[in-house]
Amino acid sequence: GFELANRTALPGATLGLSLLWAADSQPARAYTVFVHLLDAQGAIRGQVDSEPLGGARPTRGWVAGEYLLDPYRVPVSANAPPGAYRIAIGMYDPLTGERLMPVDEHGQPLAERRILLPEPIELVAAGR
């Protein structure tokens, strides 16, 4: 799950995003979470990479059945133009860079090695 602090932002601002993770088993590795703010062409206009909870709860310590609320502050590029943006999230192995394959609620792999959040973000020009 996820929760956005707001649906609009200014270039150079930060977006508040909380991710809710549910562990179905204990991972063998400590994965890194990525959060990308994408423009209409798919270019990254804001990014955060971090272990869950700023490194306080590495994935290798998660317990099956556990839920974690994981907050992020995503900086928006100061030169990002106004328009509609999407947020992509996922996890990767920091040693290899390989992204994990997310699955849907039925355990079926998604088409990409990321999840696009359904809620768009609107970047507005200053003074609007």
Secondary structure, DSSP 8 states (H G I E B T S, - for coil): -EEES-SEE-TT-EEEEEEEEE-SS--SS--EEEEEEE-TT--EEEEEEESGGGGTS-GGG--TT-EEEEEEEEE--TT--SEEEEEEEEEE-TTT--B---B-TTS-B-SSSSEE-SS-EEE--TT-
